[in-house]
């Protein structure tokens, strides 16, 4: 197995997080910055935008998420939601993934033949970025999970960190030292998923 596939095989959803003392904030920042630069994009659009929140800023994001959810979620069982959000605050930080709608709209105007595809390609690019960062975090010895509290928290986050209105939130990734045991993954037979001619 190649090194990259071996690391990808280790990457798992990790909910049990703790503050890492082995990976610095600067190292995480450098990892994210490099990933943003190397992930490919259709038409070299480079639509991806990222916000990395450490420590108190990360806690603030999950507090905002809790309060926005409280406005729309049923009160019954909400304590389970609070417990889940609190678990995300136990790690080093949170990565927020966005794409720039201005870039997408500009390409739609410039290349009308492909206009319907540019939002799809921006989402695909974002998925590649998420997976690249997640795999790199794994290689660095950190755990992470991918969350989707958008669009519920979008406006509150944009206001808190003065983010451009044209940045569309796609996903959130709390990360830190993994202190849980990942569950075994059930995989369908590869023959059901790959055909070779």
C-alpha positions as CSV (number, residue, x, y, z in Angstrom):
1,X,0.0,0.0,0.0
2,X,1.3,3.5,-0.8
3,X,2.1,5.9,2.0
4,X,-0.7,8.2,1.1
5,X,-3.3,5.4,1.0
6,X,-2.0,4.1,4.3
7,X,-2.5,7.5,5.9
8,X,-6.0,7.8,4.3
9,X,-6.8,4.4,5.8
10,X,-6.0,5.7,9.2
11,X,-8.2,8.8,8.8
12,X,-11.4,8.3,10.8
13,X,-14.1,10.4,12.3
14,X,-12.9,11.1,15.9
15,X,-15.3,12.7,18.4
16,X,-13.2,12.2,21.5
17,X,-10.8,15.2,21.3
18,X,-8.3,16.7,23.7
19,X,-5.9,19.7,23.6
20,X,-2.8,18.6,21.8
21,X,0.6,19.6,23.2
22,X,2.5,17.9,20.4
23,X,1.2,19.8,17.4
24,X,1.5,23.6,17.5
25,X,-1.1,26.1,16.2
26,X,1.5,27.3,13.8
27,X,2.0,23.8,12.4
28,X,-1.8,23.4,11.9
29,X,-2.0,26.8,10.2
30,X,0.9,25.9,7.9
31,X,-0.8,22.6,7.1
32,X,-4.1,24.3,6.2
33,X,-2.3,27.0,4.1
34,X,-0.4,24.4,2.1
35,X,-3.5,22.3,1.5
36,X,-5.4,25.4,0.2
37,X,-2.6,26.0,-2.2
38,X,-2.3,22.5,-3.6
39,X,-5.9,21.3,-3.9
40,X,-6.9,21.4,-7.6
41,X,-9.9,23.3,-8.9
42,X,-11.8,23.3,-12.2
43,X,-10.6,26.2,-14.4
44,X,-8.0,26.9,-11.7
45,X,-10.9,28.8,-10.0
46,X,-9.4,28.6,-6.5
47,X,-12.7,29.2,-4.9
48,X,-11.8,27.8,-1.5
49,X,-11.7,30.0,1.7
50,X,-10.8,28.8,5.2
51,X,-11.0,30.2,8.7
52,X,-9.0,28.5,11.4
53,X,-10.2,29.1,14.9
54,X,-8.0,28.2,17.9
55,X,-8.7,28.0,21.6
56,X,-11.3,30.7,22.7
57,X,-12.2,31.5,19.1
58,X,-13.1,27.9,18.5
59,X,-15.1,27.7,21.8
60,X,-16.9,30.9,20.7
61,X,-18.0,29.3,17.4
62,X,-19.5,26.3,19.2
63,X,-21.2,28.6,21.7
64,X,-22.7,30.6,18.8
65,X,-23.8,27.3,17.1
66,X,-25.5,26.2,20.4
67,X,-27.4,29.5,20.6
68,X,-28.5,29.5,17.0
69,X,-29.6,25.8,17.3
70,X,-31.6,26.7,20.4
71,X,-33.7,29.0,18.3
72,X,-34.8,26.3,15.9
73,X,-34.3,22.9,17.5
74,X,-36.9,21.2,19.7
75,X,-36.3,21.6,23.4
76,X,-36.8,17.9,24.0
77,X,-33.5,16.2,23.7
78,X,-31.6,19.4,23.3
79,X,-29.2,18.4,26.2
80,X,-27.8,15.8,23.8
81,X,-27.1,18.5,21.3
82,X,-25.3,20.6,23.9
83,X,-23.2,17.6,25.0
84,X,-22.1,17.0,21.4
85,X,-21.2,20.7,20.8
86,X,-19.3,20.7,24.1
87,X,-17.3,17.8,22.9
88,X,-16.1,19.8,19.9
89,X,-14.7,22.4,22.3
90,X,-12.4,19.9,24.0
91,X,-9.9,20.0,21.0
92,X,-7.4,22.5,19.8
93,X,-9.7,24.3,17.4
94,X,-12.1,24.3,14.5
95,X,-11.6,24.8,10.8
96,X,-14.4,26.5,8.9
97,X,-14.6,25.7,5.1
98,X,-16.1,28.2,2.7
99,X,-16.2,28.9,-1.0
100,X,-16.2,32.3,-2.6
101,X,-19.5,32.9,-4.5
102,X,-18.1,35.9,-6.2
103,X,-15.5,33.8,-8.0
104,X,-18.2,31.2,-8.9
105,X,-20.5,33.9,-10.3
106,X,-17.7,35.5,-12.2
107,X,-16.9,32.2,-13.9
108,X,-20.6,31.6,-14.6
109,X,-20.7,35.0,-16.5
110,X,-17.4,34.3,-18.3
111,X,-18.2,30.8,-19.3
112,X,-22.0,30.6,-19.8
113,X,-21.8,27.2,-21.4
114,X,-20.7,25.7,-18.0
115,X,-22.6,28.1,-15.7
116,X,-24.6,25.4,-14.0
117,X,-21.5,23.4,-13.2
118,X,-19.4,26.0,-11.4
119,X,-21.3,25.8,-8.0
120,X,-21.0,22.0,-8.3
121,X,-17.3,22.2,-9.0
122,X,-16.8,24.6,-6.1
123,X,-18.4,22.0,-3.8
124,X,-16.2,19.3,-5.2
125,X,-13.1,21.4,-4.7
126,X,-14.3,22.1,-1.1
127,X,-14.7,18.3,-0.5
128,X,-11.1,17.7,-1.8
129,X,-9.8,20.4,0.5
130,X,-11.7,19.0,3.5
131,X,-10.3,15.5,2.8
132,X,-6.8,16.8,2.2
133,X,-6.7,18.7,5.5
134,X,-8.3,15.8,7.4
135,X,-5.7,13.4,6.1
136,X,-2.9,15.8,6.8
137,X,-4.2,16.3,10.4
138,X,-4.2,12.5,10.7
139,X,-0.6,12.2,9.6
140,X,0.3,14.9,12.1
141,X,-1.2,12.8,14.9
142,X,-4.5,14.7,15.3
143,X,-8.1,13.6,15.1
144,X,-11.0,15.4,13.6
145,X,-14.6,15.1,12.5
146,X,-16.7,16.9,9.8
147,X,-19.8,18.8,10.9
148,X,-22.5,20.6,9.0
149,X,-24.3,23.2,11.1
150,X,-24.6,25.5,8.1
151,X,-26.7,27.5,7.2
152,X,-28.0,27.7,10.9
153,X,-24.8,29.3,12.1
154,X,-23.6,31.2,9.0
155,X,-24.8,34.7,9.8
156,X,-23.7,34.5,13.4
157,X,-20.2,33.4,12.4
158,X,-19.9,35.9,9.6
159,X,-20.8,38.7,12.0
160,X,-18.5,37.5,14.8
161,X,-15.4,37.3,12.6
162,X,-16.4,40.0,10.1
163,X,-16.3,37.5,7.2
164,X,-17.2,38.6,3.6
165,X,-20.8,38.1,2.7
166,X,-19.7,36.2,-0.5
167,X,-18.1,33.4,1.5
168,X,-20.5,30.5,1.7
169,X,-20.0,28.2,4.7
170,X,-19.9,24.5,3.7
171,X,-18.6,22.6,6.7
172,X,-16.9,22.7,10.1
173,X,-14.0,20.5,11.3
174,X,-13.2,20.4,15.1
175,X,-9.8,18.9,15.6
176,X,-7.4,17.9,18.4
177,X,-5.6,15.0,20.0
178,X,-7.8,11.9,19.4
179,X,-8.6,10.2,22.7
180,X,-11.4,7.9,21.6
181,X,-11.3,4.5,19.9
182,X,-12.6,4.7,16.3
183,X,-15.4,2.2,15.5
184,X,-14.8,-0.4,12.8
185,X,-16.0,0.7,9.4
186,X,-18.3,-1.6,7.4
187,X,-17.4,-1.5,3.8
188,X,-19.4,-2.9,0.9
189,X,-17.5,-5.2,-1.4
190,X,-15.2,-3.3,-3.7
191,X,-16.5,-5.3,-6.6
192,X,-19.9,-3.7,-6.1
193,X,-18.2,-0.2,-6.5
194,X,-15.5,-0.6,-9.1
195,X,-15.8,-2.0,-12.6
196,X,-12.8,-2.6,-14.8
197,X,-13.0,-3.3,-18.6
